[in-house]
Amino acid sequence: MSARAAALAAALWGTAALCGAPASAQDVAPDAPPASEEGRDLSPAQARAALDRALGYLVAEQREDGSWGAGVPSDLRELGFAWDTFYAWNQAANAIVLMALLDAPETPERRAALERGLEWLCSARPAHRGDTWDVDSTWASLYGFTCLVTVAQDPRFADEAWQAKLRERGLRYYADLVRRQTLLGGWAYYDDPPITAKPTWATSFCTALVIPALLEARDALGWPVDAVVAERAVRAVQRCKRPNGAYTYNVELRPSGHGGVSIDQVPGSLGRIQVCNWALSTAGDAKVTADAIREGLEEFFTFHHFMDSTRMKPIPHEGPFANAGYFYFFGHYYAARAIGRLPLEERELWHRRLRYHVTNTQTASGKSSDFLTSDYVENACTAFAALVLSRGLADAEAAAAAAEVGR
């Protein structure tokens, strides 16, 4: 976390320790042991129903121009950011929604929404850095690039016209990423003094989430992606790895030790462990073995109550181990991606445990959220939830087909 964010988190943590958490915030203590997961796992059939609800919500929420949501603040708690930042967050959320529609079982309505949304993403005004310290437009570049690289590999979008659109806008996002990659090889969304055109602060999770897309753009699509950009990003995430399996929040030249209730302990690193393990495994890091991925997933469920205790709390990093509500669905999506790096035959057992925590937070309309009620937050969270469910269903179907062949 940046120096400014760290100071804020420390102040909030100290205030909470003195005053105590409000009784309405949680029914259980934030450090209470997790409830047994026995009987809470969801079958593929139950997951399919929840997925349909989530996708139904997203299709219904699409706007006339093909986009989702509005890039404006929804309440006073979001004031203080540059106006363009809200547009950038919304553009990133649109990219995540499109990833969810691409992954989903196709229907005419979903396909139409996907194509209209892609037309918007490929033609909309690019997001810009909103202020000196506020580099949140990096979120639009990270997820815009990841989305378009993923779509460009889908056979449904293989024709020349689509490939040209996807490549042009994808490389526009890539140019932003190259310009903002820090000297240590990573990306983030704020900056600290001295403020420079090339930011100086990077986080492990922002950097990790885009590594597979960088590799795919170069190797699978033949886009002009510099191998050094991806290599530097991989080294940056590797530098964040701690001996206990956690990943530090910041990309630092020499990660320092943080004890006690630091965000860099395992309970504060639950989402980062998943995205970093997935990214490094995809990049061929021999140290991120299947056993290391299993260990990270087991820790995710063992300490899951720390994420539960901060979901929907409005102050960033106010939870124990500096957890924040907006880590929730991000962490669950990348847990699903990490599961995808394990042998096919064991994935369903992990997915069953993961589904409960996603569907347990879904509203009757199919909507999900983990932080605020802004359009971009709800759309991104609902899309992440849909991606968790569709990934698990795809693995279950593949395992069933493999078993049938083996008979």
C-alpha positions, 0 to 999 in steps of 0.5 A: 500500500502507498505511504498515504494509504498506509497512514490512513489504514494505521489511523483507522485501525488505531481508532477501531481498536480504541472505540470498538467496531459498531455493533451493526457492522458484524454479528460476529467478531472479525477474528472469530473462527470460520464456520464449518463449510460442511453442507454449504458446498454448491452443486453445479446445478445450483451454481447454474441457477445462480449464474443465470440470475447474475447474467440476467441482471447484467443483460437487463442493466445494459444501456442503450449505447452498449455500456453498463453503469454511469461513470459518476459518484453515487454518494459523498463517500466517493468525493475527492477523486478526479472526475475522470477516475469515475469514468475509468472505473466504469470502463474497467467494470465494463471490461469485466462484464464483457469477460463474464458474458464471453465466458457464459453459456451463450444465448441470443440475448447474451451474445447480442449484449456481448457484441454491443458492449464490445462495440462500446469498449472499442470505440469509447473515449479512452480513460485518462490520468485524472490527477497528479496522484490519482492514476486510477485510469490504470484500471481501465488499461489493465482490464480493457487490455485483458478483456480484448486479448481474451475476446480476440482468442475466441473463435466467435470473433475471428473474422477480420473486422472484429480482429482489427477492432480488438487489436487496435483498441487492445494496443491502445491499452497496451501503450498506456501500460507500457507508459505507466510500468514502474521502474520495478516492473509493476502497475498501480492506481495511485502515486506518491511524491515525487509525482512523475509521468511514469508512476513510482508505486506498484502493487503485486495484484495489479501487476499479476492480473495482466501478466497472462494477457501480456503473454497471450497477446504476444504468443497466441495473437502475435500482437507487438508486445515487448517480451521485456514488459512481461518479464519485468512484470513477472519479476516484480510479482516474484519479488513480492513473494514471502516465505509464508506464501503471502504476497506483499501489497507493494512491489518493493526493491527489497520487501521488508518484514511486517509482523503482527496484523500487517496487510502483508501477513497471510490473512491480509493477502488472501486475494493477492495469493490467488492472483499472484499464484495464478499469474506466476504459474501461467508464466511458467514459474517452477516454484509455484507448484500445484502444492503451492496453489493448493496451500494458497487456496486452503488458506483462502478458505481457512481465513475467509472470515477476515474477508467476510468481516469487511465486505460492504464496509465503506472505509478502505482497509478498516478490517483486521490485517487491513482487509478491505471490502473491495478485495472480496469478489476480486479474490474469489475470481482469481481463486477460481483462476488458481483452481484452473491451474490444478489437475482437472479431476480435483477442481470440482471439490474446490469449486464447490467450496468457492461457490457458496461464498459467491452465491451467499452474497447474491441478491434476489435480482442476481446482483452482487457487491462488496464495497459500495452501491455505485454502478461500476462496483455492482456491475464488476462484482456481479460479473466477477461472481458470474465468472467464478460460477461459469469457470467452475461449471466449465471445469465440471463439464470437462471433468464429466466428459473426460470421465465418460471417455475413460469408461 
